[in-house]
Amino acid sequence: MSGGVFGYAALSTRARAMYSDLFSPQDVARLGDAPDFPSLVGALKGTPYGKYISGLKDGEMTPRRVIHQIRTRLADSYSSVIQQAPGDTRPLVRQLFRYFEVGNLKAVLRSISTVSSWNSDLPAWERVREVLFPFGAFESIPAQAMVEAGNVPAAVELLRGTPYETAISFAMKRYSAEQNLFPLEVALDLDYWRNLWGEVKNLQNKKDRDMAGKLIGSLLDLNNLMWVIRYKTYHNLSEEELINYTLPFGYRVKDEDIRSIAAGADIAAVISRVHPDIPDVNALLERPQSGLPKLELLLKQRVMRQCVSAFIGDPFHIGLPLAYLLLSDFEIQDLVVLIEAKYSKLADAEYRPLLLKTTLIQ
């Protein structure tokens, strides 16, 4: 099926059912009231995440293991949507899902580069796999073999025939000269977003294309804007490098906005023009160490509002399942904050401002 009422009837119903299981801001606040890490895990067992963590034994109840298990729920959601989505939309959902595989690939490369500094008796792969997203049957990279290859060039050779071969092979020239993973990671990120935006443009149905463009485009804008700001603020890259390391397209953040910042324009003025609803941009940029994470949180919340709005009106488009998947990911980001905060015994004031849902202005 190519979409329309018949193509989306079952998927829309499924997406709404999954959406109804997401936490409310009040639910997240109550989880934050848990006095410690074991209490938080106990509270999560009474939620839809319960079946994913109930099988963990007491000795396995570490933050890494719990986070890995709750992320499995998101992986299952992606698998369900991919299977039910109309045929021409599946490449888009698969590419969106690859975001987590790109993260795994970067984690593998970092582990290879830093293995000599580890203070652990565990084999390299045993140490690394704990932090990887549970990509399951959709995985296309030989992660374990790459880790066991022992060096970056040998690991990259194992990517032949994968979706990442072309991008990372081109970037290896600079890696070889500098022995720095930065060009590899940038190449992977840019290639991922180019392919994702290409899949949006390839959608045959106009409603699908419009809704996917709005949701994926808002997420793309977030990343592109934060990249150029961080590259300029922390890395002092040249104008040419800033342009090369960002994307020349977007939903509301256009190429001219990125080029303007790269050329030295006032960053706050550009942000305020694109997102006039974001308050006190100048104040956020004056203290980038604390201000940029806050700006990123506000931009993520804009994407969340776009996702919520997708559930209003006509349900027969790819926007509903995409919105659910993005909201589910944001929810897990909040849970990761809570898990790490409770395990580290942080005070409320140190982590609650980082929670997306409880600080979201409706």
Secondary structure as GFF3:
##gff-version 3
##sequence-region A 1 362
A	DSSP	alpha_helix	4	20	.	.	.	ID=ss1
A	DSSP	alpha_helix	25	32	.	.	.	ID=ss2
A	DSSP	alpha_helix	37	44	.	.	.	ID=ss3
A	DSSP	alpha_helix	50	53	.	.	.	ID=ss4
A	DSSP	three_ten_helix	58	60	.	.	.	ID=ss5
A	DSSP	alpha_helix	63	84	.	.	.	ID=ss6
A	DSSP	three_ten_helix	87	89	.	.	.	ID=ss7
A	DSSP	alpha_helix	90	114	.	.	.	ID=ss8
A	DSSP	three_ten_helix	115	117	.	.	.	ID=ss9
A	DSSP	alpha_helix	124	129	.	.	.	ID=ss10
A	DSSP	three_ten_helix	136	138	.	.	.	ID=ss11
A	DSSP	alpha_helix	143	149	.	.	.	ID=ss12
A	DSSP	alpha_helix	152	157	.	.	.	ID=ss13
A	DSSP	alpha_helix	165	178	.	.	.	ID=ss14
A	DSSP	alpha_helix	182	202	.	.	.	ID=ss15
A	DSSP	alpha_helix	206	230	.	.	.	ID=ss16
A	DSSP	pi_helix	231	235	.	.	.	ID=ss17
A	DSSP	alpha_helix	239	244	.	.	.	ID=ss18
A	DSSP	alpha_helix	255	262	.	.	.	ID=ss19
A	DSSP	alpha_helix	267	274	.	.	.	ID=ss20
A	DSSP	alpha_helix	281	286	.	.	.	ID=ss21
A	DSSP	alpha_helix	288	309	.	.	.	ID=ss22
A	DSSP	alpha_helix	319	344	.	.	.	ID=ss23
A	DSSP	alpha_helix	348	351	.	.	.	ID=ss24
A	DSSP	three_ten_helix	352	354	.	.	.	ID=ss25
###
